Amino acid sequence: MFGSGQGVALSCCETEGGGKVAWRVFQDSVMLIAVSGGGRHGAGSSKEEEVHLQRLLENVWNCMVLVLGQDELTNMRNVERLKRDLRSCFSIIDQLLEDRQEGILGNLTHCTDSLIPPNTTVIQEAVDSFAKAADSEFGCLIVHGRIAAATEKWWRLAPQEVVLLSALVRTLSGSGSASCDYPVFLPQGSPTVAHRLLRFHLLPGADVCVLCGPTPSLHRAETELVGRFWSPLVETLRDCLAVGERCLPGSVSLRPDVLALLLINRETRRSVSCVRTSTNHPPCAPLLPSKARCWELLKLFYIFSIKHYFMQEETLCVTPEERAHKTNTEDFVHGFSHQPIHCYLVTEECKSYGLQTPQHQLFLLIPLSVPTFALRTVATQTLSDIVAATGLSPLM
């Protein structure tokens, strides 16, 4: 506050012990403050921690708008009532804070966590038909917390909206209810007018939802529409569930030397990610990171890459002033006369490789036993294999 009064832009500060405090003011009405104890999960530099905290602040604000609407937050008539109303956001905010589900990276990347089902056409037709019968153009099928199929209009929503709607559906699904009718505001598309989110539990791990107006009623949609469109597809849904955390169908054959990957489609802002557990590890080779550690290393390498090398598509909540400030602070990037398209990092735990094309960004974790000179071949072949096997999928 002192800096702002003196015409100085200050967005975070750091303690002697490595802790970090970051803040943002939204709509000139709400200041959110994030505090980190430092050394998050034992890795990551100060800059990477700042990226994480700034993304967290942005996600929390959009979560509050999603549940309460922008008017409630910018025109506070009763602060005590607002405090009570904000409790309905806590479950989603907890999810953002705790990263409860491994493999859900959309909170960080602002890309939709996706799963590519084996029967893409059948699932897509079912989602489109179900949404149309529910008087909606916005519908999606979520499997293991990731979007397996969605209508065209759903994909036209802002990437952050899709990410937060998926987080809300995961929260509602975790409540154990078979269905629900939940009012939501779209932070970018409709921050002041609520829509109805209808969610229906199909099988353990599979939910379908639509955004709609006053009709249909929850009872009618549950009793008449869900059974009509989804009962004949139970086995197809089970095939989707069988894909699991791998996110890729069996037609995609990954190299054995790929420990983990994150693939982002830069045009559609959708992503797939997975961590593989090695079943054929030589006893004399260095120990591989655990599954949980691989997810953490994948996040840290993504932040490292977009902070230092790769293009990062700007999120919608960044003001022109903040964008200019962020650009001016990246002196390291300005040292290049070109846009890097490859980068790699070697640590004591694994080797990491990043590859950027006009359409994709690929981030890999690779065992230390793989020679450094071979990393580029591993990355280019992995990207080629995935694109060739899923070229017709609307997700990638």
C-alpha positions in Angstrom: 0.0 0.0 0.0 2.9 2.3 0.7 4.5 1.6 -2.6 1.2 2.2 -4.5 1.0 5.6 -2.9 4.5 6.4 -4.2 3.8 5.2 -7.7 5.7 2.0 -7.2 4.4 -1.4 -8.4 5.1 -4.1 -5.9 3.5 -7.5 -6.3 5.3 -9.8 -3.8 8.0 -9.9 -1.2 10.3 -12.6 0.3 11.3 -13.3 3.8 14.8 -14.2 5.0 13.8 -17.8 5.5 12.6 -18.2 1.8 8.9 -17.6 2.5 6.9 -15.5 0.0 3.9 -13.2 0.2 2.1 -12.3 -3.0 -1.0 -10.2 -3.6 -3.4 -8.9 -6.2 -6.2 -6.4 -6.2 -9.2 -7.4 -8.3 -11.8 -5.0 -9.7 -10.5 -2.3 -7.3 -12.5 -3.9 -4.5 -10.9 -7.2 -3.3 -7.3 -7.8 -2.3 -6.2 -11.4 -2.1 -3.0 -12.3 -0.4 -1.2 -15.7 -0.7 1.5 -16.8 1.7 4.0 -19.5 1.1 6.4 -21.0 3.7 9.2 -21.3 1.1 10.8 -24.3 -0.4 7.5 -25.7 -1.7 7.8 -29.5 -1.7 11.5 -29.2 -1.4 12.2 -27.7 -4.9 11.7 -24.7 -7.0 13.3 -21.3 -7.1 11.9 -18.0 -5.8 10.6 -17.1 -9.3 8.9 -20.4 -9.8 7.2 -20.0 -6.4 6.0 -16.5 -7.4 4.4 -17.9 -10.6 2.6 -20.5 -8.5 1.3 -17.9 -6.1 0.1 -15.5 -8.8 -1.8 -18.3 -10.6 -3.3 -19.2 -7.2 -4.5 -15.7 -6.6 -6.1 -15.5 -10.1 -7.8 -18.9 -9.7 -9.2 -18.0 -6.3 -10.7 -14.8 -7.5 -12.3 -16.5 -10.5 -13.6 -19.2 -8.2 -15.2 -16.6 -6.0 -16.8 -15.0 -9.1 -17.9 -18.4 -10.4 -19.9 -19.2 -7.2 -21.0 -15.7 -6.0 -21.0 -13.5 -9.1 -19.0 -10.3 -9.6 -21.6 -7.9 -8.3 -21.6 -9.6 -4.9 -17.8 -9.1 -4.6 -17.5 -5.5 -6.0 -20.6 -4.0 -4.4 -20.4 -5.2 -0.8 -23.5 -4.2 1.0 -23.0 -6.4 4.0 -19.5 -7.7 4.8 -20.6 -10.3 7.4 -23.1 -11.8 4.9 -20.4 -11.9 2.3 -18.1 -13.8 4.7 -20.9 -16.4 5.2 -21.5 -16.7 1.5 -17.8 -17.2 0.7 -17.9 -20.5 2.7 -19.5 -22.0 -0.4 -16.2 -21.4 -2.2 -14.0 -23.1 0.4 -14.2 -26.6 -1.0 -13.0 -25.5 -4.4 -10.3 -23.2 -2.9 -9.1 -26.1 -0.8 -8.8 -28.1 -3.9 -6.7 -25.3 -5.5 -4.5 -25.1 -2.4 -3.9 -28.7 -1.8 -3.7 -30.1 -5.3 -5.6 -33.1 -4.1 -5.8 -35.0 -7.3 -2.5 -36.0 -8.9 -2.4 -35.2 -12.6 -4.8 -32.2 -12.5 -2.5 -29.5 -13.8 -5.1 -27.0 -15.2 -4.9 -24.8 -12.1 -1.3 -24.1 -13.1 -1.3 -24.3 -16.9 -4.8 -22.7 -17.4 -5.3 -25.5 -20.0 -8.1 -28.0 -19.7 -7.1 -31.3 -18.3 -8.3 -33.8 -20.9 -8.6 -37.5 -21.4 -8.7 -39.1 -24.9 -11.3 -41.9 -24.9 -10.9 -45.0 -27.1 -14.4 -44.4 -28.7 -14.2 -40.6 -29.4 -17.0 -40.4 -32.0 -19.6 -42.3 -29.9 -18.9 -40.3 -26.8 -19.0 -37.0 -28.7 -22.3 -37.8 -30.3 -23.8 -38.7 -26.9 -22.6 -35.5 -25.3 -24.0 -33.4 -28.2 -27.3 -35.2 -28.2 -27.7 -35.0 -24.4 -27.0 -31.3 -24.3 -29.4 -30.6 -27.1 -32.2 -32.6 -25.3 -31.5 -30.5 -22.2 -32.0 -27.3 -24.1 -28.3 -26.4 -23.9 -25.4 -25.9 -26.2 -22.9 -26.4 -23.3 -22.2 -29.9 -22.1 -19.3 -32.2 -21.2 -18.4 -35.6 -20.0 -15.8 -35.7 -17.2 -13.9 -38.9 -16.5 -11.5 -39.1 -13.6 -11.7 -35.4 -13.2 -10.7 -34.7 -16.8 -12.8 -33.8 -19.8 -13.3 -36.7 -22.2 -15.7 -34.9 -24.6 -17.6 -31.6 -24.7 -19.8 -29.6 -27.0 -18.3 -27.0 -29.3 -19.8 -24.1 -27.3 -18.2 -25.6 -24.1 -14.8 -25.4 -25.7 -15.5 -21.8 -26.6 -15.6 -20.8 -23.0 -12.5 -19.1 -21.6 -9.9 -21.7 -20.7 -10.0 -20.6 -17.0 -13.7 -21.0 -17.0 -13.4 -24.6 -18.3 -10.7 -25.3 -15.7 -12.8 -24.0 -12.8 -16.0 -25.6 -13.9 -14.1 -28.9 -14.0 -12.9 -28.3 -10.5 -16.4 -27.5 -9.3 -17.7 -30.7 -10.9 -15.0 -32.7 -9.1 -16.0 -31.1 -5.8 -19.7 -31.8 -6.4 -18.9 -35.3 -7.4 -16.9 -35.8 -4.3 -20.0 -34.9 -2.2 -21.6 -38.2 -3.1 -24.8 -36.8 -4.6 -26.2 -38.5 -7.7 -27.2 -35.2 -9.2 -27.3 -31.5 -8.5 -28.6 -28.2 -9.8 -26.0 -25.5 -9.0 -26.0 -21.8 -10.0 -22.8 -20.6 -11.5 -21.4 -17.3 -13.0 -18.9 -17.4 -15.8 -16.0 -15.2 -14.7 -15.3 -14.0 -18.3 -18.5 -14.7 -20.2 -21.2 -13.9 -17.7 -19.8 -12.6 -14.4 -23.1 -11.0 -13.3 -25.8 -13.3 -14.7 -26.1 -16.9 -13.3 -26.5 -20.1 -15.3 -27.6 -23.5 -14.0 -25.0 -26.2 -13.9 -26.8 -29.6 -14.0 -24.5 -32.5 -13.0 -25.3 -36.2 -13.1 -23.3 -39.1 -11.8 -23.1 -41.9 -14.4 -20.6 -44.3 -13.0 -17.9 -44.1 -10.3 -15.4 -41.6 -11.8 -17.7 -40.5 -14.7 -20.0 -37.4 -14.6 -22.0 -35.5 -17.3 -23.0 -31.9 -16.9 -24.7 -29.1 -18.9 -25.0 -25.4 -18.5 -28.6 -24.3 -19.2 -31.4 -21.8 -18.5 -34.7 -22.3 -16.6 -35.4 -25.6 -18.3 -35.3 -28.5 -18.0 -36.0 -29.2 -14.3 -33.4 -31.4 -12.5 -36.0 -34.1 -12.0 -37.0 -34.3 -15.6 -33.4 -34.3 -16.8 -32.5 -37.0 -14.3 -35.5 -39.3 -14.9 -36.0 -38.8 -18.6 -32.8 -37.8 -20.3 -29.9 -39.4 -18.4 -31.2 -43.0 -18.8 -32.2 -42.4 -22.5 -28.8 -41.2 -23.6 -26.3 -42.9 -21.2 -27.8 -46.3 -20.3 -27.0 -47.8 -23.7 -23.4 -46.6 -23.4 -22.4 -48.1 -20.0 -19.7 -50.4 -21.6 -18.4 -47.4 -23.6 -18.1 -45.4 -20.4 -16.3 -48.3 -18.8 -13.8 -48.3 -21.7 -13.2 -44.5 -21.0 -12.7 -45.2 -17.3 -10.2 -47.9 -18.2 -7.9 -45.3 -19.8 -7.5 -44.0 -16.3 -4.7 -41.6 -15.3 -2.8 -42.4 -18.5 -5.2 -40.1 -20.3 -4.2 -41.6 -23.6 -5.9 -44.6 -25.4 -4.1 -47.9 -25.9 -3.4 -46.9 -29.5 -0.7 -44.5 -28.2 2.5 -46.4 -27.6 4.9 -44.4 -25.4 8.6 -45.1 -25.3 9.8 -47.0 -22.2 12.2 -44.2 -21.3 9.4 -41.6 -20.7 8.7 -41.3 -17.0 6.1 -38.5 -17.3 4.7 -36.1 -19.8 2.6 -33.0 -20.2 1.4 -32.2 -23.7 -0.4 -28.9 -24.3 -2.3 -27.9 -27.5 -1.5 -24.2 -27.7 -4.4 -23.5 -30.1 -7.2 -25.2 -28.1 -5.6 -24.7 -24.6 -6.2 -28.4 -23.8 -3.7 -30.8 -22.3 -3.0 -34.4 -21.5 -0.6 -35.6 -18.8 0.5 -38.9 -17.3 3.1 -40.4 -15.0 4.3 -44.0 -15.7 5.6 -46.5 -13.2 8.5 -48.4 -14.5 8.2 -52.2 -14.3 11.5 -53.0 -16.0 14.0 -50.9 -14.0 17.6 -52.3 -14.0 18.8 -52.9 -10.4 22.1 -51.1 -10.9 20.5 -47.9 -12.4 19.8 -44.8 -10.2 16.5 -44.9 -8.3 13.6 -43.4 -10.1 11.4 -40.7 -8.5 8.2 -41.8 -6.9 4.9 -41.2 -8.7 4.0 -38.3 -6.5 7.5 -36.8 -6.9 7.2 -37.1 -10.7 4.0 -35.0 -10.7 5.8 -32.4 -8.6 8.9 -32.4 -10.9 6.7 -32.1 -14.0 5.0 -29.0 -12.5 8.3 -27.4 -11.6 9.8 -28.1 -15.0 6.7 -26.6 -16.7 7.1 -23.4 -14.6 10.8 -23.3 -15.2 10.3 -23.6 -19.0 7.6 -21.0 -19.4 9.4 -18.6 -17.0 12.7 -18.7 -18.9 12.2 -20.1 -22.4 8.8 -20.8 -23.9 5.9 -18.7 -24.9 3.2 -18.5 -22.3 -0.3 -17.5 -23.6 -1.4 -14.7 -21.4 -4.4 -15.3 -19.1 -7.4 -13.1 -19.4 -7.1 -11.4 -16.0 -3.7 -9.8 -16.6 -4.0 -6.0 -17.2 -1.8 -4.4 -19.9 0.2 -2.7 -17.2 0.9 -6.0 -15.5 1.7 -7.7 -18.8 4.3 -5.0 -19.6 5.7 -5.3 -16.1 6.0 -9.1 -16.4 7.7 -8.8 -19.8 10.2 -6.2 -18.5 11.3 -8.4 -15.6 12.2 -11.3 -17.9 15.7 -10.0 -18.8 16.9 -13.5 -19.4 14.5 -14.1 -22.2 15.3 -10.8 -23.8 18.9 -11.9 -24.1 17.8 -14.2 -26.9 17.6 -13.0 -30.5 15.1 -15.8 -31.3 12.3 -17.8 -29.6 13.7 -21.0 -28.1 12.0 -24.2 -29.2 13.9 -26.7 -27.1 15.2 -26.7 -23.5 16.4 -29.3 -21.1 17.4 -29.6 -17.5 19.5 -32.3 -15.7 19.1 -32.7 -11.9 20.1 -35.4 -9.4 16.6 -37.1 -9.8 16.0 -37.1 -13.6 16.4 -35.3 -16.9 13.7 -33.0 -18.2 13.1 -31.9 -21.8 10.8 -29.3 -23.3 9.8 -29.0 -26.9 7.7 -26.2 -28.4 6.1 -26.1 -31.8 3.5 -23.6 -33.2 0.7 -26.0 -32.1 2.1 -27.9 -29.1 4.2 -27.7 -26.0 5.6 -31.0 -24.7 7.3 -31.5 -21.3 9.0 -34.8 -20.5 10.7 -36.4 -17.5 13.3 -39.0 -18.5 15.5 -41.3 -16.4 19.1 -40.3 -15.7 20.3 -43.4 -17.6 19.3 -41.9 -20.9 22.2 -40.1 -22.5 21.7 -36.3 -22.7 22.4 -36.2 -26.4 19.4 -38.6 -27.0 16.8 -36.4 -25.2 15.8 -34.4 -28.3 15.2 -37.7 -30.2 13.0 -39.0 -27.3 11.0 -35.8 -27.2 10.4 -35.4 -31.0 9.5 -39.1 -31.4 7.1 -39.0 -28.4 5.3 -35.9 -29.9 5.2 -37.5 -33.3 3.7 -40.8 -31.9 1.0 -39.1 -29.9 -0.1 -36.7 -32.7 -0.1 -39.6 -35.3 -2.3 -41.8 -33.0 -4.7 -39.0 -31.9 -4.7 -36.8 -34.9 -8.4 -37.1 -35.4 -9.3 -36.4 -31.7 -10.8 -33.0 -31.1 -8.9 -32.8 -27.8 -5.4 -32.8 -29.3 
